[in-house]
Amino acid sequence: MKALDNLTPKSLWFYFEEICQIPRPSKKEEKIIKYILEFANKNGLKSKKDKVGNVLIQKPAYKGYETKPSIVLQSHLDMVCEKNEKTKFDFDKDPIQVFIENGWVKAHGTTLGADDGIGIAAQLAILASNDIQHGPIECLFTVDEETGLAGAFGLEKGFFEGKTLLNLDSEDEGILFIGCAGGMDTTAIVKVQTNSINIKNEIIRIEVSGLNGGHSGDDINKGLGNSIKIIARILRNLNKQQNFNLINIAGGNLRNAIPREAFCEVVFDSEDLINIERVFDKISLEIISEYQKTEKNLKLSFIKKEIDPEVKTLNNSSTTILLNILNSLPHGVQSMNHEISGLVETSTNLAFVKRIDENTFEIGTNQRSSSDTLKFDIANKVASVFKLAGAPIVQSTGYPGWKPNSNSSILKQSIEAYESLFHTRPVVTAIHAGLECGLFLEKFPNLDMISFGPTIRGAHSPDEKLEIESVEKFWNLLKGILRKA
């Protein structure tokens, strides 16, 4: 028996668990594309694939619904591939190991891929059904959403015919989203110079672990820790007391995930060990106390290592420049929306720092805003920090936001369906995360859209979990909207 066999609706959970067996990292969606196309052929449905890999499957209307307009259901095929540091897992070939705990579906040590595997599963369950009432259906599966919305960027005009689109890529049951933030990336290359190590010195490894991590859009306003900012702060405090040089520093992985783990290795005079450890203990207590409500599992480790005569350190100037960059870069909410209460308007995420080679570090950041002008403003502020340090930058062209339309016809129909099913009114708002809807609107200016989904927590982190009860409500709402639209 499979882990999710006893869950309802059975067809949706069946496809979700099947999808979990198929590797689908961003830019490596070949296996899931093959599965989707074979599914269409097996079910006698028309399908096509465009030049970037997006797939469209068409299904005729249920008997008696032939005159209804075509509805496009949309999700993305790729998933964020994050794992705990000690988890042995190859996202290119290993299946996601799912399990149930306290009303949630989770994965062992990795991201679950409910973002957006649950949307894919819902589409497949609709396409495979023979008893769900709906007009003509077009199911759009896009590629490479998580690393830059490449599928949406590459979508050809006229690839689908429908004028109404249901985006199944949101993470809060009971909320209908009618707008989203736009975003862009700012990445820098920092060149460093190195020296040979003195064997009379000490090497200390400092680790930050146990943070929640999360989605750099949905979770940026929750007071979560950023492992890179924390480790940079520790090093800044150590540097006030004792001179040292960096051997290495690294943390984070993906531009759209708040980094949850980081480490550094530093070298300093052996006589300073006691004082260095004392300063570390003091700042650690301060940081843990500050995060006691939002990061209960935060762990800061101070580990003495053996001297390796072959190791090289960054020189004094390079150590100073790199630490100044990491401490100066902004991270978190920059402003709140003045029209929608509680909605973040502008934010930036210090996403990763990693060593490319002996003399090169790469630092990645991601900016979001519901205002294009403020998006570019915060991106330019981030760029200014890098420029002051003499670090060349690359900025992505970014993607547009999706401006809310409170007069949307599909919104009104969705509200009616929700109220009829659950006898309460759904929340209608915008989301700070990026959705593909803004790009769809550029190519299809008359498209009427909403976005909704079940409740997902910890997306883009190994703590990702999918609420079972909310999935059934999401499924019933989708069916209800298809009957009404």
DAVENHU-V704796 format. One record per residue. N is the residue number from 1. SS is DSSP state (@ for helix, = for strand, . for the rest). Layout:
# DAVENHU-V704796
n->[N,N]
ss->[SS,SS]
This chain:
# DAVENHU-V704796
n->[1,2,3,4,5,6,7,8,9,10,11,12,13,14,15,16,17,18,19,20,21,22,23,24,25,26,27,28,29,30,31,32,33,34,35,36,37,38,39,40,41,42,43,44,45,46,47,48,49,50,51,52,53,54,55,56,57,58,59,60,61,62,63,64,65,66,67,68,69,70,71,72,73,74,75,76,77,78,79,80,81,82,83,84,85,86,87,88,89,90,91,92,93,94,95,96,97,98,99,100,101,102,103,104,105,106,107,108,109,110,111,112,113,114,115,116,117,118,119,120,121,122,123,124,125,126,127,128,129,130,131,132,133,134,135,136,137,138,139,140,141,142,143,144,145,146,147,148,149,150,151,152,153,154,155,156,157,158,159,160,161,162,163,164,165,166,167,168,169,170,171,172,173,174,175,176,177,178,179,180,181,182,183,184,185,186,187,188,189,190,191,192,193,194,195,196,197,198,199,200,201,202,203,204,205,206,207,208,209,210,211,212,213,214,215,216,217,218,219,220,221,222,223,224,225,226,227,228,229,230,231,232,233,234,235,236,237,238,239,240,241,242,243,244,245,246,247,248,249,250,251,252,253,254,255,256,257,258,259,260,261,262,263,264,265,266,267,268,269,270,271,272,273,274,275,276,277,278,279,280,281,282,283,284,285,286,287,288,289,290,291,292,293,294,295,296,297,298,299,300,301,302,303,304,305,306,307,308,309,310,311,312,313,314,315,316,317,318,319,320,321,322,323,324,325,326,327,328,329,330,331,332,333,334,335,336,337,338,339,340,341,342,343,344,345,346,347,348,349,350,351,352,353,354,355,356,357,358,359,360,361,362,363,364,365,366,367,368,369,370,371,372,373,374,375,376,377,378,379,380,381,382,383,384,385,386,387,388,389,390,391,392,393,394,395,396,397,398,399,400,401,402,403,404,405,406,407,408,409,410,411,412,413,414,415,416,417,418,419,420,421,422,423,424,425,426,427,428,429,430,431,432,433,434,435,436,437,438,439,440,441,442,443,444,445,446,447,448,449,450,451,452,453,454,455,456,457,458,459,460,461,462,463,464,465,466,467,468,469,470,471,472,473,474,475,476,477,478,479,480,481,482,483,484,485]
ss->[.,.,.,.,.,.,.,.,.,@,@,@,@,@,@,@,@,@,@,@,.,.,.,.,=,.,.,.,.,@,@,@,@,@,@,@,@,@,@,@,@,@,.,.,.,=,=,=,=,.,.,.,.,.,=,=,=,=,=,.,.,.,.,.,.,.,.,.,.,.,=,=,=,=,=,=,.,.,=,.,.,.,=,.,.,.,.,.,.,.,.,.,.,.,.,.,.,=,=,=,=,.,.,=,=,=,=,.,.,=,.,.,.,@,@,@,@,@,@,@,@,@,@,@,@,@,@,@,.,.,.,.,.,.,.,.,=,=,=,=,=,=,.,.,.,.,.,.,.,@,@,@,@,@,.,.,.,.,.,.,.,.,.,=,=,=,=,.,.,.,.,.,.,.,=,=,=,=,=,=,.,=,=,=,=,=,=,=,=,=,=,.,.,=,=,=,.,.,.,.,=,=,=,=,=,=,=,=,=,.,.,.,.,=,=,.,.,.,.,.,.,.,.,.,.,.,@,@,@,@,@,@,@,@,@,@,@,@,@,@,@,.,.,.,=,=,=,=,=,=,=,=,.,.,.,.,=,=,.,.,.,=,=,=,=,=,=,=,=,@,@,@,@,@,@,@,@,@,@,@,@,@,@,@,@,@,@,@,@,@,.,.,.,.,.,.,.,.,=,=,=,=,=,=,=,.,.,.,.,.,.,=,=,=,.,@,@,@,@,@,@,@,@,@,@,@,@,@,.,.,.,=,=,=,=,=,.,.,.,.,.,.,.,=,=,=,=,=,=,=,=,=,=,=,=,=,=,.,.,=,=,=,=,=,=,=,=,=,=,.,.,@,@,@,@,@,@,@,@,@,@,@,@,@,@,@,@,@,.,.,.,=,=,=,=,.,.,.,=,.,.,=,.,.,.,.,.,.,@,@,@,@,@,@,@,@,@,@,@,@,@,@,.,.,.,.,=,=,=,=,=,.,.,.,.,.,@,@,@,@,@,@,@,.,.,.,.,=,=,=,=,.,.,.,.,=,=,.,.,.,.,.,.,.,=,=,=,@,@,@,@,@,@,@,@,@,@,@,@,@,@,@,@,@,.]
